[in-house]
Amino acid sequence: MKAALYEGKKKIRIVDIPKPVPQKGELLVKVKYAGICGSDLEFYKTGLWPASCVLGHEITGTIAEIGSEVKRWKIGDRVTIFPGLPCGKCYYCQRGDTNLCDGSFEGIGIGRNGGFEEFLVVPVHCLISLPDVIPFKHGTVFDQIGTGLCALREVNFVASNSAVVFGLGTIGQFMLQCLKIAGASSIVVVDKNPHRLEIAKKFEPNYALQKLFLAKIRRANKRGASGADFVFECSGAPVLVNAALDVIRKGGTIVQIGLWDKPVEINLLKYVINQNRIQGILSCIRQDYEFAIDLVARKLIDPDPIVTKIIPLDDIIEEGFQCGIDPETKEIKILVAP
């Protein structure tokens, strides 16, 4: 079968590999779509993931074969795949923080072969039924919505808090929608890409800015404080870490979701004198993922404007990864149809 094999920085090859066979407790999934995530783009751009594998952890498809000792599922069932493979035994797993698992950092599409291939084998505990009301192309976005939900939960965001979102890729677009549901009093979104700003305007932020108009952002907090209660940095642009310090209120929290692979210089003096906090967010846990499915099924979150392009597997390099890392791209979420 055909697969896109990641081999390091700017190295992906279309190869032919054996079709896998499900073993005990596993199922074979025929991939319908797999989304190119921001982390996939970061791996491709920088070589951040050190090992060769088939990427793609945002996957939807149908069950093609069933291994032994698997119950409940049947051939043809529509599924989405929670990609985490936590050990279930470490300190963090026992606390429910499975995204911080000490026993295994690998997941489906991260170390273990993922969705940029025609078929993949999946442990039964990773499968989640895709409701009939959700089209297959929307079954790839729950990880990104779940990341936004995880962020809100981890920082104890409450209705009436104000927020700024830096970066309007897939994560930033869904962060905006999650903030609307959470009852944010004001939301400012910032991205230099005009195409992404136009998509974000469909979800009615208070301000959608192409540049950092600091005075306007600071005034957006309706509580009378200068600056936002929370800044969600979703771009992965190191310069925006310090920019966040210019728009956060005293005592506010900067939530770091975007990735980069090199050290960044931070003005710690501002953090200290303004008593700010920075909170990192790594993906989500299964409960966030399942809640994301529920929100899409109830049409409280709309993925349709964000899924902007579907390509065949053969075009994954130029039309997928190269397009995705182009700062002027008109695309947000690119799906691959193996």
Secondary structure, DSSP 8 states (H G I E B T S, - for coil): -EEEEEEETTEEEEEE-------TTEEEEEEEEEE--HHHHHHHHH--S-S-EE---EEEEEEEEE-TT--S--TT-EEEE--B---S-SHHHHHT-GGG-SS---EETBEE--SSBSEEEEEGGGEEE--TTS-GGGGG-HHHHHHHHHHHHHTT--TT-EEEEE--SHHHHHHHHHHHHHT-SEEEEE-S-HHHHHHHHTT--SEEESS--HHHHHHT-TTS-SSEEEEEE-S--THHHHHHHHHEEEEEEEEE----SS-----HHHHHHTT-EEEE--S--HHHHHHHHHHHHTTSS--TTTEEEEEEGGGIIIIIIIHHH-TT-S-SEEEEE-
